[in-house]
Amino acid sequence: MIPPIAVHCGIGLLTTAIAIPLVLRKVPMNRFYGVRIPKAFESDRNWYDINAYGGRLFLAFGLLLTFFGIVAQGLAPSPTSIWSAVFIAGPLLLIFPILALISAYARRLPG
């Protein structure tokens, strides 16, 4: 069984690493990497603006998840406990409000 700290820190560090090039506007428009919503493909400006905004949110999420994994290490339930899945999945659910914020930001951009 994978320890919760490995899940949280692993996903947090991976998210952070993926977010940095987006924040720095280093990822050109493509179909594989970045925030791929229809509004982002309307122009280069939208692509970079949406990806930089989303990158900042993903960067914060990645750092927060890593921090949570380290701080909550002693609070993790036993891997065999039913609460272990909740402990692992709960923080990961923060991705949904982040996606909603990115979508709301994209809707505010000029068409």
C-alpha positions in Angstrom: 0.0 0.0 0.0 1.3 3.4 -0.9 1.6 5.8 2.1 -0.6 8.9 1.9 2.4 11.1 2.3 3.8 9.7 -1.0 0.5 10.3 -2.8 0.1 13.8 -1.6 3.8 14.8 -1.9 4.2 13.0 -5.2 1.1 14.5 -6.9 1.9 17.9 -5.3 5.5 18.0 -6.6 4.4 16.7 -10.0 1.7 19.4 -10.2 4.2 22.0 -9.2 6.7 21.0 -11.8 4.1 20.9 -14.5 2.7 24.3 -13.5 6.0 26.3 -13.6 6.4 26.4 -17.4 2.7 27.5 -17.6 3.2 30.3 -15.2 6.3 31.5 -17.0 4.4 31.4 -20.4 6.9 29.0 -21.9 4.3 26.5 -23.3 3.1 27.4 -26.8 -0.3 26.5 -28.0 -0.6 22.7 -28.4 -3.1 19.9 -27.9 -1.2 18.0 -25.2 0.1 20.2 -22.4 -1.6 23.1 -20.7 -5.2 24.2 -20.0 -7.0 22.9 -23.0 -10.3 24.6 -23.1 -12.0 26.0 -26.2 -11.4 29.6 -25.1 -7.7 29.1 -24.8 -7.5 28.0 -28.5 -9.1 31.2 -29.8 -5.8 33.2 -29.8 -2.3 33.1 -28.6 -3.1 35.8 -26.0 -5.9 33.7 -24.6 -3.7 30.7 -24.5 -0.9 32.3 -22.5 -3.3 34.3 -20.2 -5.4 31.2 -19.4 -2.4 29.0 -19.0 -0.5 31.5 -16.8 -3.6 31.9 -14.6 -4.2 28.2 -14.4 -0.5 27.6 -13.9 -0.5 29.9 -10.8 -3.5 28.0 -9.4 -1.9 24.6 -10.1 1.3 25.8 -8.6 -0.4 26.9 -5.4 -2.3 23.6 -5.3 0.8 21.6 -5.8 2.7 23.4 -3.1 -0.3 23.2 -0.7 -0.7 19.5 -1.4 3.0 18.8 -0.8 2.8 20.9 2.5 -0.3 19.0 3.5 1.4 15.6 2.9 4.3 16.6 5.1 2.4 18.2 7.9 -0.4 15.6 8.0 2.0 12.7 7.9 1.4 11.8 11.6 -2.3 12.2 11.2 -2.8 9.7 8.5 -5.0 6.7 9.3 -3.8 3.2 9.0 -3.5 2.1 5.3 -6.1 -0.7 6.0 -8.6 1.8 7.5 -11.6 2.8 5.5 -10.7 6.4 6.3 -7.4 6.0 4.4 -9.1 6.5 1.0 -10.9 9.6 2.3 -7.6 11.0 3.7 -5.9 10.5 0.4 -8.7 11.6 -2.0 -10.1 14.5 0.1 -7.3 17.0 -0.6 -7.2 16.0 -4.3 -10.8 17.1 -4.6 -9.6 20.7 -4.5 -8.9 20.3 -8.2 -12.5 20.9 -9.0 -12.8 24.5 -7.6 -9.5 25.2 -9.4 -11.0 24.1 -12.7 -14.1 26.2 -12.0 -11.9 29.3 -11.3 -10.0 28.7 -14.6 -13.3 28.4 -16.5 -14.7 31.6 -14.9 -11.5 33.4 -15.7 -11.6 32.3 -19.3 -15.2 33.4 -19.7 -14.2 37.0 -18.6 -11.6 37.2 -21.4 -12.7 39.1 -24.5 -14.2 36.9 -27.2 
